[in-house]
Each structure stands twice: as structure tokens, then as C-alpha cells.
Amino acid sequence: MAVSYMAGIPVLKDLHADLKRRMEKAVLDFQTHLVSLRTGRASVQLLDQVRVDYYGTPTPLSQVAQLTTPEASMIIVQPWDIGLLKEIEKALRAPEHGFNPSNDGKQIRVPIPPMTEERRRDVVKQLNKELEDHKTALRNVRRDGNDTLKKLSKDKEISQDEEKRAQDEVQGMLNDEIRHLEELATKKEADIMRI
């Protein structure tokens, strides 16, 4: 989008910055979720959601071990503390992660099997659900912005014309961010369905 109309009006400047920040945060969160979706190739980001019980505290796996991908279908987990091997293996075997690790006493090998057609379709469904959730989050940001604009107009801090132009700009921001989400999802879906 070109120059912001709202950023030029002192009363709306903070609102514009807040809406833009919240929308960008939703897109960034979506990108983070995309990275953790399986595509059939090994990537240390697949383990981003894995939490290990580290002295009673659920800790991200990447903070208690070194993660490497020596080949396209294998992730190696080398814990900093060998005593955590059992906890790491337990966390990886959790049903929500669905990994089948093998422990050799020093490190854990996590094979990433090739995805079946059915599994690919399931991942695409998960991707589409995540996309819808993030679109809803963006729409909620728009709703909050429009509610604030209506209140400002009602309180006579901005005119009805300014409210209308600002609402149009908020809608434009929403459209841009949703288009961005859809482009990211389309690329990820093509990556998932590629054999």
C-alpha cells in the first residue's frame, strides 16, 4: 500500500501502527506454523513444537540438544546432557509428534519417512485449518480497528468521512495480509504435495 491516510492524522497514527503490528504478528505466527509442517524432507524445524521435561520445566528440544540433518530423511538429536536421552525420546514418541526415534546411548536418530498420499492430504488439511485460523485472527484485528474508529467518530474526534477512509484503509491492510497468507499457503501446499 502507498502512503497511509491514517498515519497522517495524529488521532489515528497510533491505531494504524497498532493494527499493522498485530496483523504482521499474525502473519509471522502463520509462517512459524508453516515451517513445522512436514513435507517429507528432514528439517530441524520439524522438532520446533517438541518440548522436553527438563527438571520439571517443559523446554524446547533445541535448548537441550544439538539438532542436525546429515541426510534428507534423518534428524540427529545430540543432547547436551546424556541424562536427558530418555526424556527426549519420550517427548519425540508422543502421539502429537508421531516420530519413531532410535536411541544409541549417545544420540537419538529420528527417521523422517517419505509421506504417503493420504498423509500429504492430512497435512494439507492441517495447513488449510491453520490458514483459516490466521485469517480469522486478521479479521478480528480489523474488527477491533473498526470498533475503535466508530468510537472516535461517535466521540467527534474524527469526522464520518475520516472514519470511512480509515475503515477503507484498514480493509486494504486486511486484504494485503490475507493475500500474503494465501500465497504462503499455496507455496507450502505445493511443497507438501511434491513427491
Secondary structure, DSSP 4 states (H G I P E B T S, - for coil): --S-TGGGSHHHHHHHHHHHHHHHHHHHHHHHHHHTS--SS--GGGGTT-EEEETTEEEEGGGTEEEEEEETTEEEEEESSGGGHHHHHHHHHSTTT----EE-SS-EEEE-PPPPHHHHHHHHHHHHHHHHHHHHHHHHHHHHHHHHHHHHHHTTSS-HHHHHHHHHHHHHHHHHHHHHHHHHHHHHHHHHH--
